[in-house]
């Protein structure tokens, strides 16, 4: 049996009992046999204000983390030259504006995925910053670490954001 079949035609594969119309049952109510399909629940839309706030916050954090990684790679210690300090203080503001711009320009269709990628990217940058603090100062290696961690935590963040948006 396939989920694209007519709703009125859904029957249990074992006892031929007509299954309820809501489509969320994974077992037959009469005999308990497993259904042969997995119903995909519609994803709840994520609120625009929530995405905009989180994108701006992720932009600030990404700017801070990138500035700190850049300072460590360049080998600067305190006191910093005033020009460099101004540039490093400007990166969180730039991240704020870039995050807000991206959230505003992409449509509602991409809001959920945008939020997941931004949160996963911040987790990757955090691990790369920790590696830089511990002494790994090779930019390519830090980029690979950030990319691998971003890809590794994305499914977990996706599941958590989906669960949170479904609970609303």
C-alpha positions in Angstrom: 0.0 0.0 0.0 1.3 3.5 -0.8 0.4 6.8 0.7 -0.6 8.2 -2.6 -3.5 5.8 -2.8 -7.0 7.1 -2.3 -7.7 7.8 1.4 -11.0 5.8 1.2 -9.1 2.8 -0.1 -6.6 2.4 2.7 -6.9 -0.9 4.3 -4.8 -3.0 6.6 -2.5 -5.4 4.6 -3.3 -8.3 7.1 -7.0 -8.1 8.0 -8.4 -5.7 5.3 -9.9 -3.4 8.0 -10.5 0.1 6.7 -8.0 2.4 8.4 -9.0 5.8 9.8 -9.0 8.8 7.5 -6.5 10.9 9.4 -3.5 8.9 8.1 -1.4 9.2 11.2 -1.9 5.6 12.4 1.1 3.4 12.0 -0.6 0.3 13.1 -4.0 -1.2 12.4 -6.5 -0.5 15.2 -7.9 -4.1 14.9 -5.0 -6.4 14.5 -2.0 -4.2 15.3 -0.1 -4.9 12.0 2.3 -2.3 10.9 1.2 0.0 8.1 3.3 -0.2 5.0 3.8 3.5 4.7 5.2 6.3 6.8 3.1 9.4 6.9 5.0 12.6 6.6 3.6 15.2 8.8 3.4 18.7 7.3 6.1 21.0 8.6 4.8 23.9 10.6 6.0 27.2 9.2 8.5 29.1 11.4 7.5 32.6 12.3 9.3 35.3 10.4 10.0 37.3 13.5 11.6 34.3 15.1 13.8 33.6 12.1 14.8 37.3 11.8 15.8 37.5 15.5 17.7 34.3 15.4 19.5 35.2 12.1 20.6 38.5 13.5 21.8 36.8 16.7 23.6 34.1 14.7 25.2 36.9 12.6 26.5 38.6 15.8 27.9 35.4 17.1 29.5 34.4 13.8 31.1 37.9 13.6 32.5 37.5 17.0 33.8 34.0 16.4 35.3 34.9 13.1 37.0 38.0 14.5 38.5 36.0 17.4 39.7 33.3 15.0 41.3 35.9 12.7 43.1 37.5 15.7 44.5 34.2 16.7 45.6 33.2 13.2 47.3 36.6 12.8 49.1 36.1 16.1 47.9 39.3 17.8 47.9 39.6 21.5 46.9 42.6 23.7 47.3 45.5 23.2 45.8 45.5 19.8 46.4 48.4 17.3 43.5 50.7 17.3 42.7 50.2 13.6 42.5 46.4 14.0 40.4 46.8 17.2 37.9 48.9 15.3 37.7 46.3 12.5 37.3 43.5 14.9 34.5 45.3 16.8 32.7 46.0 13.5 32.4 42.3 12.5 29.5 41.5 14.9 27.6 44.5 13.5 28.3 43.4 10.0 27.1 39.9 11.0 23.9 41.5 12.4 23.2 43.3 9.2 24.1 40.4 6.9 21.9 38.0 8.9 19.0 40.3 8.8 19.5 41.0 5.1 19.5 37.3 4.3 16.4 36.6 6.4 14.5 39.4 4.7 15.5 38.6 1.2 14.8 34.9 1.2 11.1 33.9 1.0 9.0 32.1 3.6 9.7 28.8 1.8 13.3 28.9 3.0 12.8 30.2 6.6 13.0 26.8 8.3 16.2 25.7 6.4 17.8 29.1 6.9 17.3 28.9 10.6 18.8 25.4 10.8 21.8 26.2 8.7 22.5 29.4 10.7 22.4 27.6 14.0 24.5 24.7 12.7 27.1 27.1 11.2 27.4 28.8 14.6 28.1 25.5 16.2 30.8 24.8 13.6 32.4 28.1 14.2 32.4 27.6 17.9 34.3 24.3 17.6 36.7 26.0 15.1 37.3 28.8 17.7 38.0 26.2 20.4 40.5 24.5 18.1 42.2 27.8 17.4 42.4 28.6 21.1 44.0 25.2 21.7 46.7 26.0 19.1 45.5 24.9 15.7 46.1 28.1 13.6 46.0 26.7 10.1 43.1 28.5 8.3 42.2 25.6 6.0 42.1 23.1 8.8 39.9 25.5 10.8 37.6 25.9 7.8 37.4 22.1 7.4 36.6 21.7 11.1 33.9 24.3 10.9 32.4 22.6 7.8 32.5 19.1 9.3 30.9 20.1 12.6 28.2 22.1 10.7 27.3 19.1 8.6 27.5 16.8 11.6 25.1 18.8 13.9 22.7 19.9 11.2 20.4 16.8 11.5 20.2 17.2 15.3 19.4 20.9 15.0 16.9 20.2 12.3 15.1 17.7 14.5 15.1 20.1 17.5 13.8 23.0 15.4 11.1 20.8 13.8 10.0 19.5 17.2 9.9 23.0 18.6 7.9 24.4 15.7 5.5 21.5 15.9 4.9 22.1 19.7 3.6 25.6 19.0 
